[in-house]
Amino acid sequence: MNIALIAHDKKKDDLVQFATAYKLTFAKHHLFATGTTGMRIQEATGLPITRFQSGPLGGDQQIGAMIAQNNMDAVFFFRDPLTAQPHEPDITALVRLCDVYSIPLATNMGTAELLIRGIDEGLLDWRKIVNEKSDENE
């Protein structure tokens, strides 16, 4: 599975902590992240992560492009609903894309716990079928 990891500045520590707690699950998948978030998770966990640009430089849009091509299977975007800064990634576009392509999206620790457990238990195996069909159409 392809999994995206993004976090607003004030939520980066939470996402690093989450990725550390579920390192064994994340290690089984291909991880993608915006620049700074990906670097921090890599440093804390040692997990291989494909890092895109930082959010302000378009990293969230690069992840959005993968979603639009149906090449992303789950998104963890820990957002700060109260004090997000103007330079931080815009979650609205990613939410829209996830809804269009039926990509599971966790925006906080609670939904992230449910999503990671679903991934761990194989409840997102239906994405493999979507990916196989996508490969056939290329």
DAWO-V409902 format. One record per residue. N is the residue number from 1. RES is the residue in three letters. PHI is phi as a letter, one per 20 degrees, with the letter a starting at -180 (none if undefined). PSI is psi in whole degrees, 0 to 359 (none if undefined). Layout:
# DAWO-V409902
N_RES_PHI_PSI, N_RES_PHI_PSI
This chain:
# DAWO-V409902
1_MET_none_147, 2_ASN_e_125, 3_ILE_c_131, 4_ALA_d_142, 5_LEU_c_119, 6_ILE_c_147, 7_ALA_b_140, 8_HIS_f_160, 9_ASP_g_312, 10_LYS_f_354, 11_LYS_d_0, 12_LYS_f_317, 13_ASP_g_319, 14_ASP_f_317, 15_LEU_f_322, 16_VAL_f_315, 17_GLN_f_317, 18_PHE_f_313, 19_ALA_f_324, 20_THR_f_317, 21_ALA_f_326, 22_TYR_d_31, 23_LYS_g_317, 24_LEU_f_323, 25_THR_f_312, 26_PHE_f_329, 27_ALA_f_341, 28_LYS_e_358, 29_HIS_c_169, 30_HIS_e_123, 31_LEU_d_141, 32_PHE_c_144, 33_ALA_b_160, 34_THR_f_161, 35_GLY_g_297, 36_THR_f_316, 37_THR_g_313, 38_GLY_f_318, 39_MET_f_315, 40_ARG_f_320, 41_ILE_f_318, 42_GLN_g_314, 43_GLU_f_322, 44_ALA_f_328, 45_THR_d_336, 46_GLY_m_6, 47_LEU_f_142, 48_PRO_f_131, 49_ILE_c_131, 50_THR_f_117, 51_ARG_d_131, 52_PHE_e_189, 53_GLN_f_161, 54_SER_f_158, 55_GLY_g_310, 56_PRO_f_341, 57_LEU_d_7, 58_GLY_o_7, 59_GLY_g_323, 60_ASP_f_327, 61_GLN_f_327, 62_GLN_f_319, 63_ILE_f_319, 64_GLY_g_322, 65_ALA_f_321, 66_MET_f_320, 67_ILE_f_315, 68_ALA_f_334, 69_GLN_e_6, 70_ASN_l_37, 71_ASN_d_18, 72_MET_c_136, 73_ASP_d_338, 74_ALA_b_149, 75_VAL_c_129, 76_PHE_d_105, 77_PHE_c_94, 78_PHE_f_109, 79_ARG_d_156, 80_ASP_d_100, 81_PRO_f_346, 82_LEU_d_322, 83_THR_c_29, 84_ALA_g_139, 85_GLN_e_156, 86_PRO_g_332, 87_HIS_e_351, 88_GLU_e_158, 89_PRO_g_145, 90_ASP_e_115, 91_ILE_f_336, 92_THR_g_314, 93_ALA_f_320, 94_LEU_f_322, 95_VAL_f_314, 96_ARG_g_311, 97_LEU_f_318, 98_CYS_f_322, 99_ASP_f_319, 100_VAL_f_318, 101_TYR_d_10, 102_SER_l_47, 103_ILE_e_124, 104_PRO_f_137, 105_LEU_c_126, 106_ALA_d_126, 107_THR_d_358, 108_ASN_b_170, 109_MET_g_323, 110_GLY_f_308, 111_THR_f_330, 112_ALA_f_320, 113_GLU_g_315, 114_LEU_f_317, 115_LEU_f_315, 116_ILE_f_324, 117_ARG_f_322, 118_GLY_f_319, 119_ILE_f_313, 120_ASP_f_326, 121_GLU_e_5, 122_GLY_m_16, 123_LEU_f_349, 124_LEU_d_20, 125_ASP_f_338, 126_TRP_g_335, 127_ARG_f_330, 128_LYS_f_320, 129_ILE_f_316, 130_VAL_g_316, 131_ASN_f_322, 132_GLU_f_316, 133_LYS_f_322, 134_SER_f_320, 135_ASP_f_322, 136_GLU_f_328, 137_ASN_f_351, 138_GLU_e_none
